[in-house]
Amino acid sequence: MLPNEFDKLISPLMRGAYLFYGPEEYLKQYYKKKLKKTLIGDESLEGFNYSLLSDLSELASQIDILPVMNDRRLVEITDIKFSKLSQDALSELCELCARAASQETVLLFYTRGDEFSGEKYSGSGGQRSKEYFKKLSQAINTVEFAKQTPARLSAWLGKHFAANHVFASPETCAEMVERCGTDMNTLANETEKLCAYMRAQGRDRLDSQILKNVSIPNDDIGAFDFVNAILDRNTSKAFEIFSEMKKRKTEPVEIAASVSRVIHELINVKTLSDCGRNAAEISQITSLKPYPVKQRLASASKRTREELYAAARACLETDIKLKSRCADRYIAIEELIFELGRAIPSRA
């Protein structure tokens, strides 16, 4: 189920076992806190009605404990490596979760990152079959916390700014997502900082200039946009981003390294795509998150591998220059911008 579906189930009398999985930690934390507050209520009773486990050895005994002066107890189980469970352990876990559905104890399995991903397990234990997931989901209600789309994040930002009596247009919110990235924890922190600045300045309308002056850009997005501008031969945009990097006092070696990393990611993504791999498979193989994979696929589709190889060689030459001379190293980055522009011929 999706988070909004889970939200409708939260009540003081809910039952069962639930599994939180997926890469969006902010939403997982939000709904965990909401669930805990709803079930336990009075914080003075938390010691009686809440337990935190990091293994399954005590789970059976925890299910049968009755709540104290309350309708329900909550048992949170964290960091369980499902991919390492044997078939017997899985069957036992399913039986316990089925039993919990008729008890006064609610179980919450909380996984961090994306160790458990829908119909597959990833990590050191390898992939599990679709049947394996089906067996588990028959006893545990699975709740997927996927990365939110830029459009959803923009709408979410607008509501958060409004709650703090700050007006931010849809265009400004979209610009903030583009600038700061799609991680909700990062966006929440930047929103809080911007609202505090606006209150201190006695202002109630967020604009693009305030956003640029106060918020911290996502370095990965900056590098990706920088590389795309260069490869598109959009020199003015490339130098605009480069100027911003210099203002932030980003070291030339770091700039060159980030450019090189993005270009190698484009090469890897294009190679895998040409071999018939889809976005989900590319994400798993490269360890890139789904959204960056989507970005890189769109960019790589416009280049040949030979052009990207030429760009990678230009980055290597720049790296050698930066490590072998004492002149103004920012000039080496300017030279790289023009060299990459020559490496990728114009499509006009």
C-alpha positions as CSV (number, residue, x, y, z in Angstrom):
1,M,0.0,0.0,0.0
2,L,1.0,3.6,-0.3
3,P,1.6,6.0,2.6
4,N,-1.8,7.8,2.1
5,E,-3.6,4.5,2.3
6,F,-1.7,3.6,5.5
7,D,-2.6,7.0,6.9
8,K,-6.3,6.1,6.7
9,L,-5.7,2.9,8.7
10,I,-4.0,4.7,11.7
11,S,-6.4,4.6,14.7
12,P,-6.2,3.8,18.4
13,L,-7.8,0.4,17.7
14,M,-5.8,-0.7,14.6
15,R,-4.3,-4.2,14.5
16,G,-1.8,-6.2,12.6
17,A,1.8,-6.0,11.3
18,Y,3.2,-3.4,9.0
19,L,6.4,-3.1,7.0
20,F,7.9,0.2,6.1
21,Y,10.3,0.0,3.1
22,G,11.7,2.2,0.4
23,P,14.2,5.1,0.2
24,E,12.2,8.0,1.5
25,E,13.2,8.3,5.1
26,Y,11.4,11.5,5.9
27,L,8.0,10.0,5.2
28,K,8.8,6.8,7.0
29,Q,9.8,8.8,10.1
30,Y,6.7,11.0,9.8
31,Y,4.3,8.1,9.7
32,K,6.1,6.2,12.4
33,K,5.8,9.1,14.8
34,K,2.1,9.5,13.9
35,L,1.5,5.8,14.5
36,K,3.3,5.8,17.8
37,K,1.5,8.9,19.0
38,T,-1.9,7.5,18.0
39,L,-1.4,4.1,19.6
40,I,0.4,5.1,22.8
41,G,-1.2,8.5,23.5
42,D,0.0,9.4,27.0
43,E,3.8,9.6,26.9
44,S,4.0,8.5,30.5
45,L,2.8,5.0,29.4
46,E,5.4,4.6,26.7
47,G,7.6,2.4,29.0
48,F,4.7,-0.1,29.2
49,N,3.3,0.1,25.7
50,Y,6.2,0.5,23.4
51,S,9.1,-1.8,22.7
52,L,12.0,-1.4,20.3
53,L,13.7,-4.6,19.0
54,S,16.6,-5.1,16.7
55,D,16.2,-8.9,16.2
56,L,13.4,-11.4,16.1
57,S,14.3,-13.5,19.2
58,E,12.0,-11.6,21.5
59,L,9.2,-11.0,19.1
60,A,7.0,-14.0,20.1
61,S,7.0,-13.0,23.8
62,Q,6.3,-9.3,23.0
63,I,3.1,-10.1,21.0
64,D,1.3,-11.6,24.0
65,I,2.0,-8.7,26.4
66,L,-1.2,-6.8,27.2
67,P,-1.2,-3.0,27.0
68,V,-1.3,-1.0,30.3
69,M,-4.2,1.5,30.6
70,N,-4.4,1.6,26.9
71,D,-6.1,-0.2,23.9
72,R,-2.9,-1.1,22.1
73,R,0.9,-1.7,22.4
74,L,3.4,-0.9,19.6
75,V,6.5,-3.1,19.0
76,E,9.0,-1.6,16.5
77,I,11.5,-4.0,14.9
78,T,14.4,-2.3,13.1
79,D,17.3,-3.3,10.8
80,I,16.1,-6.8,10.1
81,K,17.9,-8.2,7.0
82,F,15.0,-10.0,5.3
83,S,17.3,-11.3,2.6
84,K,19.2,-13.3,5.2
85,L,16.2,-15.1,6.6
86,S,15.9,-18.8,5.9
87,Q,12.7,-20.3,4.6
88,D,12.0,-21.7,8.1
89,A,12.6,-18.3,9.7
90,L,10.4,-16.6,7.2
91,S,7.5,-19.1,7.9
92,E,7.9,-18.6,11.6
93,L,7.8,-14.8,11.2
94,C,4.7,-15.0,9.0
95,E,3.0,-17.1,11.7
96,L,3.9,-14.6,14.4
97,C,2.6,-11.7,12.3
98,A,-0.7,-13.5,11.6
99,R,-1.1,-14.1,15.3
100,A,-0.5,-10.4,16.0
101,A,-3.5,-9.5,13.8
102,S,-5.8,-10.8,16.6
103,Q,-3.8,-9.4,19.5
104,E,-3.6,-6.0,21.1
105,T,0.0,-5.5,19.9
106,V,0.7,-3.7,16.6
107,L,4.0,-4.6,14.9
108,L,6.0,-2.2,12.8
109,F,9.0,-3.5,10.8
110,Y,11.1,-0.5,9.9
111,T,13.8,-0.9,7.2
112,R,16.3,1.8,6.4
113,G,17.3,2.8,2.9
114,D,16.1,0.4,0.2
115,E,17.2,-3.0,1.5
116,F,13.7,-4.3,0.8
117,S,12.3,-3.3,-2.6
118,G,8.9,-4.5,-3.5
119,E,9.0,-7.9,-5.1
120,K,12.8,-8.2,-4.7
121,Y,15.4,-8.3,-1.9
122,S,18.7,-6.6,-2.7
123,G,22.0,-6.6,-1.0
124,S,24.4,-9.3,0.2
125,G,21.7,-11.9,0.3
126,G,20.9,-11.5,-3.4
127,Q,17.4,-11.4,-4.9
128,R,14.4,-13.3,-3.6
129,S,11.7,-14.6,-5.9
130,K,8.3,-13.0,-6.4
131,E,6.8,-15.9,-4.5
132,Y,9.0,-15.1,-1.5
133,F,7.6,-11.6,-1.3
134,K,4.1,-12.8,-1.9
135,K,4.4,-15.2,1.1
136,L,5.7,-12.4,3.4
137,S,3.0,-9.9,2.2
138,Q,0.3,-12.3,3.1
139,A,1.1,-11.8,6.8
140,I,2.6,-8.3,6.8
141,N,1.0,-5.1,5.4
142,T,3.7,-3.6,3.3
143,V,3.9,0.2,2.9
144,E,6.1,1.5,0.2
145,F,7.9,4.9,0.7
146,A,9.2,5.7,-2.7
147,K,11.0,8.9,-3.7
148,Q,8.4,11.6,-4.4
149,T,8.2,13.2,-7.9
150,P,9.3,16.8,-8.4
151,A,5.7,17.9,-8.9
152,R,4.6,16.3,-5.6
153,L,7.5,17.8,-3.8
154,S,6.7,21.3,-5.2
155,A,3.1,21.0,-4.0
156,W,4.4,19.8,-0.6
157,L,6.8,22.7,-0.3
158,G,4.0,25.2,-1.1
159,K,1.9,23.8,1.8
160,H,4.8,23.9,4.2
161,F,5.6,27.5,3.4
162,A,1.9,28.5,3.7
163,A,1.7,26.8,7.1
164,N,4.6,29.2,8.1
165,H,2.8,32.2,6.7
166,V,5.1,32.5,3.7
167,F,3.9,32.6,0.2
168,A,5.9,30.7,-2.4
169,S,4.6,30.4,-5.9
170,P,4.5,27.0,-7.7
171,E,7.3,28.2,-9.9
172,T,9.5,29.1,-6.9
173,C,8.8,25.8,-5.2
174,A,9.7,23.9,-8.5
175,E,12.9,26.0,-8.6
176,M,13.7,25.0,-5.0
177,V,13.3,21.3,-5.9
178,E,15.5,21.7,-8.9
179,R,18.1,23.6,-6.8
180,C,18.1,21.6,-3.6
181,G,17.2,18.1,-4.8
182,T,14.5,15.6,-4.0
183,D,15.5,14.4,-0.6
184,M,12.6,15.4,1.7
185,N,14.8,15.7,4.8
186,T,17.0,18.2,3.0
187,L,14.0,20.1,1.7
188,A,12.4,20.3,5.1
189,N,15.6,21.7,6.6
190,E,16.0,24.2,3.8
191,T,12.3,25.2,4.2
192,E,12.8,25.8,8.0
193,K,15.9,27.9,7.3
194,L,14.2,30.0,4.6
195,C,11.1,30.6,6.8
196,A,13.4,31.7,9.7
197,Y,15.2,34.1,7.4
198,M,11.9,35.5,6.1
199,R,10.6,36.1,9.6
200,A,13.8,37.9,10.6
201,Q,13.6,40.1,7.5
202,G,9.9,40.8,8.1
203,R,9.0,39.4,4.7
204,D,6.3,37.0,3.7
205,R,6.9,36.3,0.0
206,L,9.7,33.9,-1.2
207,D,11.3,34.8,-4.5
208,S,14.0,33.4,-6.6
209,Q,16.7,35.8,-5.4
210,I,16.1,34.9,-1.7
211,L,16.1,31.3,-2.6
212,K,19.5,31.6,-4.3
213,N,21.0,33.7,-1.4
214,V,19.8,31.5,1.5
215,S,19.4,27.9,0.4
216,I,22.2,25.5,-0.3
217,P,22.2,23.9,-3.7
218,N,22.5,20.2,-4.1
219,D,26.0,19.5,-5.4
220,D,25.0,16.5,-7.4
221,I,22.3,18.4,-9.3
222,G,24.7,21.3,-9.8
223,A,27.3,18.9,-11.3
224,F,24.7,17.3,-13.6
225,D,23.3,20.6,-14.8
226,F,26.9,21.8,-15.3
227,V,27.8,18.8,-17.5
228,N,24.5,19.0,-19.5
229,A,25.1,22.7,-20.2
230,I,28.6,22.0,-21.4
231,L,27.6,19.0,-23.5
232,D,24.7,21.0,-25.0
233,R,27.3,23.7,-25.8
234,N,25.2,26.1,-23.8
235,T,28.3,28.1,-22.7
236,S,26.4,30.9,-21.0
237,K,24.6,28.5,-18.7
238,A,27.7,26.5,-18.1
239,F,29.6,29.6,-17.0
240,E,26.7,30.8,-14.9
241,I,26.8,27.5,-12.9
242,F,30.6,27.7,-12.8
243,S,30.4,31.2,-11.4
244,E,28.0,29.9,-8.6
245,M,30.5,27.2,-7.8
246,K,33.3,29.7,-7.5
247,K,31.1,31.8,-5.1
248,R,30.7,28.8,-2.9
249,K,34.5,28.4,-3.1
250,T,34.2,24.9,-4.5
251,E,37.8,23.7,-5.2
252,P,38.6,23.2,-8.9
253,V,39.7,19.6,-8.2
254,E,36.3,18.9,-6.7
255,I,34.6,20.5,-9.7
256,A,36.6,18.4,-12.1
257,A,36.0,15.3,-10.1
258,S,32.2,15.8,-10.0
259,V,32.1,16.5,-13.8
260,S,34.1,13.3,-14.4
261,R,31.8,11.3,-12.1
262,V,28.7,12.5,-13.9
263,I,30.2,11.7,-17.3
264,H,31.2,8.2,-16.2
265,E,27.7,7.7,-14.9
266,L,26.3,8.8,-18.3
267,I,28.6,6.2,-20.0
268,N,27.5,3.4,-17.6
269,V,23.8,4.3,-18.0
270,K,24.0,4.5,-21.8
271,T,26.0,1.2,-22.0
272,L,23.4,-0.6,-19.8
273,S,20.5,1.0,-21.7
274,D,22.0,-0.1,-25.1
275,C,22.2,-3.6,-23.7
276,G,18.5,-3.6,-23.0
277,R,18.5,-2.9,-19.3
278,N,15.5,-0.9,-18.0
279,A,15.7,2.0,-15.5
280,A,15.0,-0.2,-12.5
281,E,17.7,-2.6,-13.4
282,I,20.2,0.2,-14.1
283,S,19.4,1.7,-10.7
284,Q,20.2,-1.6,-9.0
285,I,23.4,-2.3,-11.0
286,T,24.8,1.2,-10.6
287,S,23.5,2.0,-7.1
288,L,22.1,5.3,-8.5
289,K,18.7,6.3,-7.2
290,P,15.7,6.1,-9.6
291,Y,15.5,9.9,-10.2
292,P,19.1,10.4,-11.2
293,V,18.9,7.3,-13.4
294,K,15.9,8.9,-15.2
295,Q,17.9,12.2,-15.6
296,R,21.0,10.5,-16.9
297,L,19.0,8.3,-19.4
298,A,17.4,11.4,-20.9
299,S,20.8,13.0,-21.2
300,A,22.7,10.0,-22.4
301,S,20.1,9.3,-25.2
302,K,21.3,12.5,-26.9
303,R,25.0,11.4,-27.0
304,T,27.0,8.7,-28.6
305,R,29.4,6.6,-26.5
306,E,32.3,7.8,-28.5
307,E,31.4,11.4,-27.6
308,L,31.1,10.5,-23.9
309,Y,34.5,8.7,-24.1
310,A,36.0,11.8,-25.6
311,A,34.5,13.9,-22.7
312,A,36.0,11.4,-20.2
313,R,39.4,11.8,-21.7
314,A,39.2,15.6,-21.5
315,C,38.3,15.3,-17.8
316,L,41.4,13.0,-17.2
317,E,43.6,15.6,-18.9
318,T,42.2,18.4,-16.8
319,D,42.8,16.3,-13.6
320,I,46.4,15.9,-14.6
321,K,46.7,19.7,-15.2
322,L,45.2,20.5,-11.8
323,K,47.6,18.2,-10.0
324,S,50.7,19.3,-11.9
325,R,50.7,23.1,-12.0
326,C,50.4,26.0,-9.6
327,A,48.7,28.5,-11.9
328,D,45.1,29.7,-11.4
329,R,43.4,26.3,-11.4
330,Y,40.0,27.8,-12.1
331,I,41.4,28.5,-15.6
332,A,41.8,24.8,-16.1
333,I,38.0,24.4,-15.5
334,E,37.3,27.1,-18.1
335,E,39.5,25.3,-20.5
336,L,37.6,22.1,-19.7
337,I,34.3,23.8,-20.6
338,F,35.6,24.7,-24.0
339,E,37.3,21.3,-24.5
340,L,34.1,19.4,-23.7
341,G,32.2,21.6,-26.1
342,R,34.6,20.6,-28.8
343,A,34.3,16.9,-27.8
344,I,30.6,16.9,-28.4
345,P,29.8,18.3,-31.9
346,S,26.9,20.6,-32.4
347,R,23.5,18.9,-33.4
348,A,22.5,22.0,-35.4
